[in-house]
Amino acid sequence: MPKLEQPVPVEVVGAGYYLPERVLTNADLERMVDTSDEWIVERTGIHERRIADDSMSTSDMAVLASQKALAHAGLAAEDVDMIIVATVTPDMLFPSTACLVQRGIEARNAFAFDISAACTGFIYALATAYTYLASGYIGNALVIGAEKLSAITDYKDRNTCVLFGDGAGAVVLKRTGRKGHGICDFILESDGRNAHWLQVPAGGSRMPASTKSIGERLHYISMEGREVFKFAVTAMKRTTVRIAERNSLKAEDITWLIPHQANKRIIDAAAEALGLDQRRIHYNIHKYGNMSAASTAVGLAEVMLHNNLQDGDILLLVAFGAGMTWGSLLIRW
Ligand code: UT7
C-alpha cells in the first residue's frame, strides 16, 4: 500500500484505559503448570498479568476505558459518531461488542461495529477510523482495543497460559484543522496462508460447540509458538523499518515506539532493526502480558496520559497477530 501523500488532519484527542485489579503472577502460574518465573521472564519478559473477574466481560472493560477517554477528550457520549472495537474475545458471537459498548456508554447517535484482526486489531481500527474521518463522513470516532483473553486461555497449557492477560484501552479521534498533525501514515498487511499457527479452533461455524470439542479443549487458544515467533520478528522488523523509511524518519526522530506486547525479545528485535534506543520503547508487557488488541490500545493511552508529549513528537505503533496480520501506524503529535 502506498504512503498517505497528503494526510487529512485526524488527531487523537482523548485516551483512557482499564485494567482489572486481580494480578496473576509468575509464582501463581508455577503452582498451576510446570513452569518457572525464571523461564517466563527470560523467554518473554512477563512478570505478571491482570485477570478480569467472572462477572466482567470484554465490553464491560471497554466501557470503563471509553468513559475515561471521552472525559479526557471533553466529548459527550451522545456526540460520538462511530464506535469501533478491536477484539478477539467479543462478549458473544453477535451482537458486536461495539454495540454493547454503545449501550453501556449511551452513545445513542453513533454507529458501531467490531474489527477482527487479532493483536493488530487496534492498528486496523485506527486506520479504519482514519479513513471514515478523512472522507468527511463523520467528525469523530471512539476506537477501542479490549480483550478478556483469560476467557479463551487454557490454564493447563504451559505453552500459552503464561502469556496472556486482560484489559482495555480507548482513544477518541477527531478531524482537526492542524495540518501535519495526527495520523500521518499506516501500513496494514495480512497473509492467511498460516492462519492455523494461532487460532481458537472451535466455537465458530466450522466446529460448533459440542461435548467432543469441549472435551478436547478446542475452545482455547492454540498456538505454534516457534513459528509465530519467527514470523513476528520478520514482520515487526519489516513494517517498522518500512514506515520509518518512507516517511524519511531516522531512529532519533521517533519519540515513542508503542509495540504490540507479545514477547520482549520480539519488541527488542524490531527496535534494533531501526537502531532505536531502548529508552524510546514503551513496554507494559512485564505488568500486563499480551493483551492482544488491547496491548497497543493501552500502550497508546499510557503514553498519552503519562509521558508529557510535546508538539511534533512522533509515535510509532507496530503490531502482529493471528491471521496472520501485521502493521504499523505513525502519529505526529
Ligand atoms: O500476540 C501473538 C501471540 N503469540 C506470540 O507472539 C508468541 C510468539 N512466540 C513466543 O513468544 C515464544 O515462542 C514462546 C514464549 C511462546 C516460547 O518461547 P521459545 O523460546 O520459542 O520456546 P520454545 O517454544 O522453543 O520451547 C523451549 C522449551 C520447550 O521444551 P523442550 O521441547 O526444549 O524440552 C518447551 O516445552 O521450553 C518449554 N516450555 C516451557 N518451559 C517452562 C514451553 N513453555 C514453557 C513454560 N515454562 N511456560
Residues whose N, C-alpha, C, O or C-beta is under 5 A from the ligand:
A	BS01	UT7	D34 T35 S36 W39 R43 T44 C119 R158 N159 V162 G225 R226 V228 F229 A262 N263 F320 G321
